[in-house]
Amino acid sequence: MNYESLNELTLRDKLSEWYQSPLGETVYAEEMSKLEEILPRIFGYHILQFGYCAELNYLKASRISNKTILFLENSEFKKDIKKAIRTNAEELPIAMDSVDALILPHILEFSTDPHKLLREIERVLICEGYVVFIGINPFSLWGLWHLIFCWWNRMPWSGKLISVSRLKDWLSLLDFEYEKVNYFFFSPPLSNKKLLKKFLPLERLGKYCYPIFGGLYIVVAKKRVAPLSSIKINWKKRRNIISGESIEPTSRLTIKK
């Protein structure tokens, strides 16, 4: 499958439509519930959300006052958010070292160049700034659905799923410190709400028995501070070119007249 050939407008429309489905609404509610445990602990002056759907506000639980949404959306933004900016996925119109926290819901899965996007994230975050990723776990029932439906270009299965271990490797190369991972939504991705309710016992069981197989994950990482290299001063005395041992002076010849 050629991911670069996906039309962005079609992708945005399909994602927006999927989030309005019973499964999409349930997923969004679960994601918001997990973020309510994470975002209140992150402090700063500026927090940024970057995703395909501007209608979804993932910043509600944050205590940071300056909230901004970056989005890939062709339609007008109508929700009650102070700031909303259209942008390109690989080039963020944000100044260097200016953002305290970044939330990325399901953006890496559809990015044509995830490595470049991660470098942009590292560029705009301040030292000790946080980034929060939300993604689909390929090693789960959701990953199985992806193998079945990715060829049909159906949402949200048409993206390229990224595992937590691979994401950790990418982040370590950019000097990010892994803070936390939370797997959730152990039920199969069914569109019927009545069937989803029948799998509630599976949700409770999965948290304790097989947490790494949750259908969705949230990864929290922190940008490390680059250590300053200390300048070592050599306090040793400069070595003399003459040996330190004392040398007996030679006797002078006295010339008698």
C-alpha positions in Angstrom: 0.0 0.0 0.0 1.3 3.4 -0.9 0.6 5.7 2.1 1.9 8.8 0.3 -0.8 8.4 -2.3 -3.6 8.9 0.2 -5.4 12.2 -0.4 -5.2 14.3 2.7 -8.7 15.8 2.4 -10.2 12.3 2.0 -8.2 11.1 5.0 -9.4 13.9 7.1 -13.0 13.5 6.1 -12.9 9.7 6.7 -11.3 10.2 10.2 -13.9 12.8 11.1 -16.6 10.5 10.0 -15.1 7.6 11.9 -14.9 9.6 15.1 -18.7 10.2 14.8 -19.4 6.5 14.7 -20.3 4.6 17.8 -16.8 3.0 18.0 -15.1 6.4 17.3 -17.1 8.1 20.1 -16.2 5.3 22.5 -12.5 5.6 21.6 -12.5 9.3 22.0 -14.1 9.0 25.4 -11.6 6.4 26.5 -8.7 8.6 25.3 -10.0 11.6 27.1 -10.3 9.5 30.3 -6.7 8.5 30.1 -5.5 12.1 29.4 -7.3 13.3 32.5 -4.8 11.2 34.5 -1.8 12.7 32.6 -2.3 16.3 31.5 -3.1 17.9 34.9 0.5 16.9 36.0 2.1 18.7 33.1 2.7 22.4 33.8 4.0 25.3 31.6 2.8 28.2 29.5 2.0 26.7 26.1 0.4 23.3 25.2 -0.1 22.2 21.6 -2.4 19.6 20.0 -1.5 18.3 16.6 -3.8 16.0 14.7 -6.0 15.6 11.7 -9.4 16.4 13.3 -9.7 19.9 14.7 -13.2 19.1 16.0 -11.7 16.9 18.8 -10.3 18.8 21.7 -7.8 16.7 23.6 -6.6 19.6 25.8 -9.6 19.9 28.1 -7.9 18.3 31.1 -4.8 20.5 30.9 -4.2 23.3 33.4 -2.0 25.2 31.0 -3.8 28.4 29.9 -2.4 28.9 26.4 -3.9 26.1 24.3 -3.3 25.8 20.6 -4.5 23.3 18.0 -2.6 22.6 14.9 -4.6 20.7 12.4 -4.7 19.4 8.8 -8.3 20.4 8.0 -9.7 22.1 5.0 -13.0 23.1 6.5 -13.5 26.1 8.8 -12.9 25.5 12.4 -16.0 26.2 14.5 -15.2 24.9 18.0 -14.6 27.1 21.0 -10.8 27.1 21.1 -8.7 30.3 21.4 -6.2 29.3 18.8 -6.3 27.0 15.8 -3.7 26.9 13.0 -3.7 25.0 9.7 -0.3 23.5 9.0 1.8 20.8 7.2 2.5 17.6 9.1 6.3 17.7 8.6 6.9 21.4 9.1 5.4 23.0 12.2 5.0 26.8 12.1 6.2 27.1 15.7 9.3 28.8 17.0 12.2 26.8 18.3 12.1 25.8 22.1 8.7 27.5 22.6 6.2 24.8 23.6 5.9 23.1 27.0 3.8 20.1 25.9 2.6 18.5 22.7 -0.3 16.1 22.3 -0.3 14.0 19.1 -3.4 11.8 18.6 -3.0 9.3 15.8 -0.8 11.6 13.6 2.3 9.4 13.2 0.2 6.6 11.8 -0.7 8.7 8.7 2.4 10.8 8.4 4.4 10.4 5.2 7.6 11.2 7.1 7.3 10.3 10.8 11.0 10.8 11.4 10.9 14.3 10.2 7.8 15.0 12.3 9.6 13.7 15.4 12.6 16.0 14.7 10.1 18.9 14.4 8.6 18.0 17.7 12.1 18.0 19.3 12.8 21.4 17.8 9.7 23.2 19.1 9.7 21.6 22.6 11.5 23.4 25.4 14.1 21.4 27.5 12.2 19.2 30.0 9.1 19.6 27.7 6.6 16.7 27.3 5.2 15.0 24.3 2.2 12.6 24.5 1.5 10.2 21.7 -1.8 8.3 21.2 -1.7 5.4 18.8 -3.1 2.0 17.8 -1.1 -1.0 19.1 -0.2 -3.4 16.3 0.1 -6.3 18.7 -3.5 -6.5 19.7 -7.0 -7.3 18.3 -6.9 -3.8 16.8 -3.7 -4.8 15.0 -5.5 -7.9 13.6 -8.3 -5.7 12.3 -5.6 -3.5 10.7 -4.3 -6.5 8.8 -7.7 -7.3 7.5 -9.0 -3.8 6.6 -5.9 -1.9 5.6 -6.2 -3.0 2.0 -9.7 -1.5 1.8 -8.6 2.0 2.9 -11.0 2.0 5.8 -10.5 4.2 8.8 -8.6 4.1 11.1 -7.0 1.0 9.6 -5.4 2.6 6.5 -2.5 4.1 8.4 0.9 2.5 9.2 0.8 1.2 12.8 3.8 2.0 15.0 4.6 -0.2 18.0 5.6 1.3 21.3 9.0 -0.3 21.2 9.8 1.3 17.8 8.5 4.6 19.0 10.8 4.4 22.1 13.8 3.7 19.8 13.0 6.7 17.7 12.6 8.9 20.7 15.8 7.7 22.3 17.7 8.8 19.2 16.4 12.3 19.7 17.4 12.3 23.4 13.9 11.9 24.7 13.4 10.2 28.1 10.6 7.7 28.2 8.3 8.5 31.1 5.1 6.3 30.9 3.1 4.0 28.6 -0.5 3.1 29.2 -2.3 0.4 27.2 -6.1 0.4 27.1 -9.2 -0.7 25.1 -8.8 -4.5 25.2 -12.1 -5.1 23.6 -12.3 -5.8 19.8 -13.0 -2.7 17.7 -16.7 -3.4 17.1 -19.1 -0.7 15.9 -22.0 -2.0 17.9 -22.2 -0.4 21.4 -24.3 -3.2 22.7 -21.6 -5.7 21.8 -18.9 -3.5 23.2 -20.7 -3.5 26.6 -20.6 -7.3 26.6 -16.8 -7.1 26.5 -16.5 -4.9 29.6 -15.2 -7.9 31.7 -12.4 -8.2 29.1 -11.4 -4.6 29.8 -11.0 -5.3 33.5 -9.2 -8.5 32.9 -6.8 -7.1 30.3 -5.5 -4.4 32.6 -4.1 -7.0 35.0 -3.4 -10.1 32.9 -2.1 -8.9 29.5 -1.7 -5.1 29.6 0.7 -4.9 26.6 -2.1 -6.2 24.3 -4.4 -3.2 24.7 -5.7 -1.9 21.4 -4.6 1.7 22.0 -1.7 3.2 23.8 -0.6 6.5 25.2 3.2 7.2 25.5 4.6 10.1 27.5 8.1 11.2 26.9 10.2 14.2 28.1 12.9 16.1 26.2 16.2 15.8 28.0 18.4 18.7 28.8 21.7 18.5 26.8 24.5 18.3 29.4 27.1 21.0 29.2 30.6 19.5 28.6 32.9 20.7 31.3 36.3 22.0 30.4 39.0 20.1 32.2 42.0 22.3 33.3 45.3 20.6 33.7 46.6 22.0 36.9 49.9 20.0 36.7 53.1 22.0 36.5 54.6 22.3 33.1 57.3 19.7 32.9 60.8 21.1 33.0 63.2 20.4 30.2 65.9 19.9 32.8 65.6 17.0 35.2 64.5 17.8 38.7 67.6 16.2 40.2 70.1 18.7 41.5 73.3 19.0 39.5 76.6 19.7 41.2 78.1 22.9 39.8 81.3 22.5 38.0 84.4 24.1 39.6 85.7 27.2 38.0 89.3 27.5 36.9 91.1 30.4 38.5 93.8 31.7 36.2 96.7 33.0 38.1 98.7 35.8 36.7 
